[in-house]
Amino acid sequence: MLALEGSTQTVGIRNKGEDVSIVASSLESAHGVVYTVVSATVDPSLLTNPSYPENGGHVTFQIGDKVIYPNHGLGVIERIEEKTILGTTCGFYSLRIAANETTVLVPVDNADSVGLRRAIGDAEVDRLFRILADGKIDSQQNWKGRFKDNSEKMRSGSIYDVADVLKSLTLLSKSKNLSFREKRMLDRARFLVVSEISEVLHEGQPAIEVKVDRALDRSMTTRARVTIKTTAKTVPVPAARRVVRAS
């Protein structure tokens, strides 16, 4: 089973020899929405025409490039190819996701809109660790609002947004049991941060996990200190009692 990513929906497709056919399925898209997909309801206009150098367009990625796919992590572009789906011919990046060997097809013209990007560099790893340790944590108390904000950050494609989710949910997990969905999001955020840093630094994930945990510990400590200082400033000081001496 492959995953076909468009700008607004995900559909399942299955290879049948040389043909590609849409199959009915229910799955969660990269945009956090569950779709039930059948061939009769797929809009071919969502599949844009390919852009290749030979026809005046620009291909952002090349075969063999290592890229980051939102909510899935590291992938390798194995092919850049055309497929005809429901009468519309489109250009696709064929990605192999490293974590689970899943193959994902991303329309060339929709690569930016789904957040496909290259991995960060060495300098950006330093920035990422500073963000993880800075103690600046968004503590949204309302579950619905918090989950919505964090879901948007996870879909953004930015590793720094994912780091924010990792910090906020790590802090929350220290004080309460997370819901199943938030626990899964925390695990996913942790995996995405650790796996990308591991790829950039060429270090094993266990060693990177130790570094990430240390950065998060510093962040929690800094956050606690700031909270104590803020609380101390807001506590009202009792007015001095005036003592009147009898004559």
Buried (B, 14 or more C-beta within 10 A) or exposed (E): EBBBBBBBBBBBBEEEEEEBEBEEBEEEBBBEEEBEBEEEEBEEEBBBBBBBEEEEEEBBBEEEBBBBBBBBBBBBBBEBBEBEBEEBEBBBBBBBBBEEEBBBBBBBBBBEBBBBBEBBEEEBBEBBBEBBBBBEBEEBEEEEEBBEBBBEBBBBBBBBBBBBBBBBBBBBEEEEEBEEEBEEBBEBBBBBBBBBBBBBEEEEBEEBBEBBBEBBEBBBEBBEEEEEEEEEEEEEEEEEEEEEEEE
